[in-house]
Amino acid sequence: MQSLHIEPAVSTLTCLDAKTLHAAICWGCEALVNARESLNSINVFPVADGDTGDNMASTARAILEFSRTDTSMERMLHAVADASVLGAHGNSGIIFSQFFNALSSSPITMDALDTPTFARLLEQAASGVRASLANPMEGTMLTLIDVLAMEAGARAKEITCFKALHLAVMPALERALNNTEQQLPELSRAHVVDAGALGFYRFMEGFVDCLQNPSAKTHAQITEIPAAMAHTPNATDTPPNHRYCTEAILRADSIDQELLTQRLCAHGDSVVLTGNVRICRFHLHTDTPWKVFENLFDLGTLEYPKVDDMQRQYEMHHTRKYPIALVTDTSADLPASVLDAYQVHQIPISIHYNNHTLLDRLCLESGHLYATMGSLDKHPTTSLPSLPLMEEKLSLLSREYEQVLVLSLSGALSGTHDALVNLSKNFNNVTVVDSGMTSGGLGLLVEYAARLIAEGQSLTDIKAALESARENVAIYVLVENFDALKRSGRVGRLTAHIGRLSGLKPIITVKPRSKGSVCGGAFSLQSGLERLVALIQKKASAHEDAPMRYGIMHAGAPELAEELRALATKTFKTPPAFVEQASAAIGLHAGQGAVAIAALFE
């Protein structure tokens, strides 16, 4: 490992004030950001997903952007800690953030520190980081933080100058870093040091450099690790133990971190927390992120969720089937088995649910959404996926695949399509196609596109086929009453009132690249189901002998969906391709109890 060359101190520094400490922290964060790519290249533990540099740099950037210096040491350290939580992502990013939160966890009455006091803060930080981990692992960043605290504590008894103190502890940190290769089997096999530990070492290099050279202007001296140490995960790397890397911010008046940890540990592993009594970011690996979030609703307000599909990431790096990545959003109703078979990537729509900000399907299961809608003080709403999330997804896929095909929710129904088109301009291999559809209609088009990709057709031919096929998709939704349609603006107040009095159950349709509209109705559920099948049968007659695939969706109405399945199977002499819980994109507008049928005429 190449180390940063640090010029020896030219003067003593026996008192560390808030301004100088903040500058050193920021200097270290800049050094860490500069090392981002080299950290990604050696990331093999705990999961070989190549994002340790990204995650630690995200925490560092948040400190640089959101923290401010202050004359008060306590206020400054709290500002750094809170800022770090906002940017903390992934195992390593959250552990790095917890270092600052633990550093500031006890009252600090003085505005300048001597070396023994600072050493005690480092010991407090090391203890706090270790306590935040459900399963502390040696040979990681944790080890380097421990060594820093122990070395500083031992040497601060004799060394009163901060410049000399930190120069004295760096050799021990470097030895601890080099030893990480022998402490974890994954690192030994790859012949690399731990990426998180190296990230913390780079931070400390920048921190020490600032104390030695406060007038320096750049970090030009910081060097990337040698090319020989770079590592690209290979096909022998094992798949993840759990599917989803899950994290979010929890806000409350008083957060019980012990209780939070217990609840998280019940659903997975790699549990890490960072934060304080006001704000806390958590991280874990789990197979059921929706259960995690449902189990935390009573602890505070959940914000900034991020759920990465580690299984799909593993497939992308090691068992990729096709040169074209197929991407859609979670408004597409399609069985998970189909999405997995074709390695389809999904971008989750945001849901605002009872003051929580969640990700469709990942943080909130559709069944739970429909079961609880009636008891909420405020009706849930949807919004576009976050722009950073969409850009991150496209950037990753653009790098890993020859071509990326995005099949979006209808541009007439959502701004998601336009946002994706604008983002795609930053990449020369990303193509966005407006499906003109939602729910099962979009799902059928996604499946069609996946089959064309599997057949080896060119992107040009697939795009042309999709633009033709979207004109041959039909979807009809039987709505239990007019309330949801009034709420979504589909019908006016008077129409809704008349419909409610008459008991009419409206049927809405979404024509290709158009908004939803009422196209009929029924006075009973049975006649409504018969009407849905008749409408599809009429479409089938217009398409003569074209092969038809159809699917059935429902919003918390499985029994009604089963009745529709039986009726449609009897009428069409073939069962539906799928029966699925409807996405929030249609369910929140059609309301609980809605049932729908969609068909594609190929």
C-alpha angles and dihedrals in degrees: 000000000000115000130210113259106237119196114229118257117269095196138021127262111197097157122052112201126194095258094052094044091049091050091051092049091051091046089053091048091053090052090051093050089051090055094050099111095045090052091050090052095060099038107129102134136104087354125000094232098127097232107106091104092049092049097047091043090052090057091045093049091051090054091049093047105038108027122085132195120250139183088239113079092205095050092046094051091046089051091052092047094049092046091051091056091057092058101034113123133163129005096296096042092052094047089050090051091049089057089065095041092052090045089059098037099106129055116274113199099176124076095209128044134214120212097263091051092048090048089054090052089052090051088050090050093050091049092047094050092050091048091052093060119085090202111021112204125202119221092050138091087290090066093053092049089052092049091049091053095045095046093045091047093051096045099039089073089070106019115072098173116086092209092055093041095057094043087054095053098047097080090055090050091051092051091049090050093051090048092059089079089067097042100065125046092218091057093045092053092049094041093229137118120245110284094217092049090050090049091055090047090053089050091053091048090057092043092053092043090057092052091049097042110024092165095055114119106203145020093235090133093064109106132202117240114269117277089243089068094051114111133196113196109246137206092271092066111111123242119255120276091226127032106224132054100207132190142152143155120262119202124192141141090255122008118204100211093186091056091044091052092050092053093047093048089056090067106040148322141272088065113180129169132192128178143057140264092296105042132016134178117205133195133191143150113240144154093221112045091163090062090050092056095042088054093053102048092099095052098067141291119326119216142166097023119190122186119178121194100228092182091059090045090052091049091049092055101035115014105026111162103194140031090227120071114214115210132183137154130255093262086081110099108214132131116270088233090063093046089051095045091056096033092237116183119221133204111207122230115229119249124198104210124174093328092314123114108219142168118248114255093351101065097020125035113222091233092056091046094055094041093056103035094095094054098050122106090222127033112247118249136196131225139180119291109264113275094231090052092051093045092048091051094049092045093053095046092044090058096045103041134053090229136008121209117193117195105193138197110267113291088220090062103039144015090234092096095053091046091052092048091053092047092047090063087075091063129058096208103046120102122187121201122190106229091199085216146082139203114005092356090060090042092057091049091050090052090048092051090047091054091050091051090049089052089058098245119161122259090244092055093044092051091050091047092051094049088054096042095052089066088059098055123104130186130181127184127199108210121203094220143345098259097091092044090052091049092052093046095246091125134019127252094256094049090048091050093050091046092051092051093048095046091232116162107212125222116211130192135197112215117203110287091354136105121260118272139180110260102171145323148221136219095221137033092241094053088044092056091048089050092052091053092046092053091053090045089054090052090049091054090053090054092051110200098355111136111254129211117184140180137196126222133185139185103226093319107110095156092053090047090053090053090050091048092053093047094047093046091052092047100043096034090230132079122245119270087237146351109214142173104255120251120253088248090074101018096061090052098041095038136224113317095032119138127193144185127207129186137189119203107204 
